[in-house]
Amino acid sequence: MLEPSKRLEIDDFIKVIFENENVTIHDAVLNRVKESHEFLLSFSENKVIYGVNTGFGPMAQYKIDDKDRIELQFNLIRSHSSGTGKAMEPAYVKALMLARLNTLSLGKSGVHHSVVERLQDLINHDITPLIFEHGGVGASGDLVQLAHLALVLIGEGEVFYKEERRETQDVFKELGIDTIQIKVREGLALMNGTSAMTGIGIVNVINAQKLLDWSICCSSAINEIVEAYDDHLSVELNHSKLHIGQQEVAEKMRAHLADSKLTRDRTEHLYSGQTEDLYFKEKVQEYYSLRCVPQILGPVSDTIKHVGRILIEELNSANDNPIIDVKTKHVYHGGNFHGDYVSLEMDKLKLVTTKMSMLAERQLNYLLNSKLNDILPPFVNLGKLGFNFGMQGVQFTAVSTTAENQMLSNSMYVHSIPNNNDNQDIVSMGTNAANVTKTVIENTYEVLAIEVMTIVQALEFLDFGSKLSSKTQKLVKDIKEIVPPFTKDYITYPFVQNVKDYLKNNPAI
């Protein structure tokens, strides 16, 4: 997979993280890493190079004796293995490792080839280093999160292997895995970079795209429930605005509804002649949460694509310091470890994901409020009104979770706090941004799970049968295998979790 002239794409992450495809490293890539390492060893013999023969950060003014240079790297790794909070989930750690492996394979960091080989081993053996969510500020890279990765690579710390939390050294011994060789700057090179925020961010993009697809599915099904007029999805209307996202969302909704017998042609119903009626019982236009879906989800679609493009650029970049350039025979000091690109994109992704939860909550409210929809019982109650509760209880969960998303959507990008004796005087908080976005995405899956359950309960009541589009019929069939008709009251939290799992693990219908 890692080839000298090929860059990694989001599809590669899907294959490795969600389909457990092994990582392979082309011989030419290994040779590039070895060449960079040999050059740095030679170049650094009589020069002052940050992190090779100097201290770190504000302590870089101190020269390090040659005899202490190797131990310096171990000191850096151990001292910065200081994370707290929840352990990162395996998918995000795997993405982090693939991101770090890719950038070190560019041959711009001067690491010993054992570093990329051990990262490959961790990924392919499905070994998950213990890395905590809280730590790095995302400016001198994701120092704390990546220190925990480096700690495992030197045979220390802890890992999760076969769903057990174990000592790294025991797992390495069991599998015959060697530790990396520290030769010149392997500790710093592992830690100085944006791979934690980028790896988490790429998984966020993958999950956000799936959420968008499910949101389009739900919105299409609700249009069938209300037997909406179809012109708000027309090519003519949506191409009169030039936004690609809007046009694509409308196109996907038309495709979903292509064989539906429930959406209506305005020409047949309202354009067929004059009427003497002074009041129309049926709505001439639907509420915005139904009628404006392409305009609401269009910018979501455009943003997800843009965020993905920026993260792929970051992923395939050398985000280390200093940068080793074999071609020019020089070492360049700068700040490629700074995570502002990723931090800003995570804030954008967080905003549009929150908007998806808001749309789902409003559509849910429409279905549950009989005074708004005028076709369903209150709370889509399939039991006895007053005695049973239908979807009343889960609405509270959807509303409170959406409210949390709205609160979490405040920007992390602009929350820099100087630290490191003011050496890091303006930072990105990129990993914080990525982790908060992950939370918002998880929350939105919960809101959509409740909406999907409600849609299927509503369709159970309406009993449209074969009038529904084939896609909506498939949705109903799948969800009814998880959730029964609520003709009586059930403990609902297991159903919400099971539907959430279904949405996360399956492509949208």
PyMOL commands that set and color helices and strands:
alter all, ss='L'
color gray80, all
select helices_A, chain A and resi 10-18+27-46+57-59+66-79+90-104+113-124+143-153+168-175+186-191+195-225+231-233+235-238+244-256+266-269+288-291+293-315+340-368+370-373+378-380+392-408+430-462+465-467+470-480+493-505
alter helices_A, ss='H'
color red, helices_A
select strands_A, chain A and resi 84-87+128-129+132-134+158-161+164-167+323-325+330-332
alter strands_A, ss='S'
color yellow, strands_A
deselect
rebuild
show_as cartoon
